[in-house]
């Protein structure tokens, strides 16, 4: 008896769906435009998917355009698009799509998204449920940070990952003084050439009083900035502080380790 040949949908897509039907893992699977079209034509087969992995596939804006038109993921909560080739146009397509309306976790790390792409995300009417946003290793710069800081469309955002995005002091100050990003609990700002000015701005921000995790690894913070963070009156909920690979001198590092803040922390990582 002949075995029925598998359809392209079964072979290329459904083969990577978990038995429970809630996770579709297409990471590093050489996904093509044809695969993206299949995703858009899957009907209710993928209705149960809550997590979709499309990382490391070389996806560009054209593929994201296909994805943004899909109506096959009504229950999607987590979307992983890191390590692709998505630029401003792809970010805009996502931001303007109802595809992302239920997403709470969006990973766009290591793409080519710049200021305009971030502005599209920051002004999207479809990201009200977004809680965690990864933008690490994109050329966002201070203007991108300013766009996020002014956003009134991300009311649920509580974790913001912006390592290696070229923020500098200007971008960090924009986040620190934001009147709308007031629910941030986890903030990642590694490798952004942040100096004392940025560190002091963070420490003086009442808008960051909900922070439980702050990461400022590999920056240019010196003694004054380190002391400011340690003595902040607003970091009372902080549980984890990562500040290795800065320019803080040994005596000041010793003071930080013996500070009241250090005694309250669950994790303190320094040189």
N, C-alpha and C positions, 0 to 999 in steps of 0.2 A: 504494500500500500504506500503510495507516494505521500511524502510529508508536504503539507502546504507551505509554499514559499512565504517567507516573512516579508511583510510590506516594509517600505523604507521607514515609515514611522516606527514600526516595531524594532527594526534593526538599528536605526540611528538614534532614536529617542527613548522609546519605552524600555529598551534593554538596560538603560541607566537609571530607571525609576526604582526606588526601594519597594519591597513587597507591600509595605503599608501604604504606598502611594503618596507619601507626604514630602519626599525629598527627591529631586531630580539632579543628578550629578553629571554635568557636562563639562567639568573643569578639564582643561588640557586635552580635549577630545577632537581638536582640529575642526571645530564647528564652522560650517560654510553658510553662505546666504541661503542655499537650498535647505539646510537644517533649520534655519530661522523661519523659513516659509512653512516648514512642517510644524514648527511650534505654533504657528498662527492657525493651522488647519487641523489641530488635534481634537477639536470639539470638546466634549466634556471629559475626555480621557484623563486630562491633567487637572481636573477641578480640585482634587485633594492636595495638590502640591502647595506646601507652605515655604519650602526653601528651594531656591533655584541657583545652582552654581554654574556660571559661565566664565569663570576666571581663566586667564592664560590661554586665550584662543585667537589672539590677534584681531579681535572684533573691532571694526571701525564704525563710523557714523551710519553707514548704509545698513549694516546688520542691526544696529540699535533702532533704526527707523522701523524695521520689520518687527522687532520685539515689542516696540511701543504700541503697535497696532493689534497685538494679540489680545484676545478676550478669553483665553483658555486657562487663565490663572486667577480666578476670582478670589481665592483665599490665600494668595501669596503674601508672606510676611517678611521674608528675608531674601534679598537679591545680591548676589556676589558677581561683580563685573570688574574686579581688580585685574591688573596686569593685562590690559588690552590697549587699543589705540583709539579710544573714544576722545573726541575733542568737543568743542563748544556746541556744535550742531547736534551731536548725539546727546549731550546733557540736556539741551533744549527739548529735543524730541521726548526724552523721558519725562522731563518736568511738565510738559504740556499734555501728557498721556494719562488717561484714567487707569492705565496698567499699574501705576504705582500708588493708587489711592489707599490701599490697605497695608502698604509696606511700613514696617517699623524699623527695619535694619537694612541700610543701603551701603554697599562697599564699592567705592569708585577709585580706590587706591591705584597709583601707578598707571595713570592714563595721560592724556594730553589736554586736560580741561583747564582753561584759563579763566580770566575775569568774567567774560561774557557767559560762559557756561555756569559759573557759580551764581551769577546774577539770575539766570533762568531758574536755578534750583531755589534760590532765596525768595523768589517772587511767585513760586508755583502754588497754585490753589489745590494741588493734589497730594501734598506732602504733610498734611495736618497730623497724620499718625506717626510720622517719622520720629524715632527716638534716638537712633544711633546712626551717625554719618561718618564714613571714612573718606577723606579727601587727600590723604597722605601722598606725597610724591607727585603732585600736580603743580603746574606753574601758575599758582593762584595769585601770589603776591599780596601786598597790603590792601590793594583795591578789592580783591576778592574777599578778604576778611571783613572789610568795611561793608560790603554788600550783605554778608551773613549777619553782621552786627546790627544792621538796620531792618532785617527781615521781621515781618509781622506774620509770616506764613508758616512758621515752624514752631508752633506752640508746645509741641511735645518733646522737642529735642533736649536730650539729657546727656548725651555723650558725643563729643566732637573730636575727631582725630585729624590733626593738621600738621603732622610731622613733615619736614622737608618740603614746605610749600612757599618758602621765600617771604615769610610774613614780616620779619624784622620787627623793630620796636613799634613802628607805626601800626602794623596789622594787629599786634598783640594789644596795643592800647585801645584799638577799636573794639576788640572783643571784650576787654576789661570794662569799658564804659558803655557797653550795649545796654539799652533799656528793655530789650525784648528777649534776649537769650538769658533769661533769669532762672531757668530750671537746670542749667548745666551742672552735672554732677561729676563728669569725667572729662578732663581736658588734656589733650596730648599735643605738645608744642615743640617736640625735639627738633634739633638741627634747623633752626630758623634765624640764627645770628641775633638772638635776643640778648640785649645787654641789661645793665642796671635799670635803665629807663623803663623797659618793658616789664622787668621783674617787679619793680616798685608799683607800676600801674596795676599789675595783677594783685599785689598784696593790699592795695588800697581800695579794691573794688567790692562794694557791698553786694553787687549783682552776682558775685561768685561765692556767696556765703553758703551755697548748697554743695560746694565741691567736696567730694570724697576722695578723688584721685587727681593729682596734678603731676604731669610729666614735662620737665624742661631739660631733659638730657641734651648734651652736646650743643651748648650755646655759648654765649660770651658773658655770662653773668659773673660779676665780681663780688667782693665782700659786701658792699652796700646793698646790692640786690638780694644776696643770700640772707642777710640779716633782716631785710624788709619782709621777705617771705616768712621767715621764722617768727617774726614778731607781729605778724598780721592779726588784727582783731576780727577778721572776717573768715578765717580758715578754721573755725571751731569744729566743723564736721569732717575735716580732712583726715583720711585714714592712710593714704598712700602718697608718698612724695618721692619722685625720682629726679635727682638733680646732679648726677655724675657728669664728668667731662665738661665742666665749666671752668671758670678762672678764679674760683674761690680759694683763698690761701688757707694753709693748714690750720693756723690758730682759729680762724673763723669757722672752719669746718668742725673743729672741736667744740666751739661754743654752740653751734647748731645741734650737734649730737646730744648735748647736755641741756638743751632748751626744754621749756614746757611743751612746745609743739612736738618735739621728738618723743617725749614721754607719752603723748596721747596717740601717736601714730602706730599703726600695725606694721607698716613698712616704710623704712627710710633708706634710700640707696644714694650713697655719695661715693666719691673717690676714696 
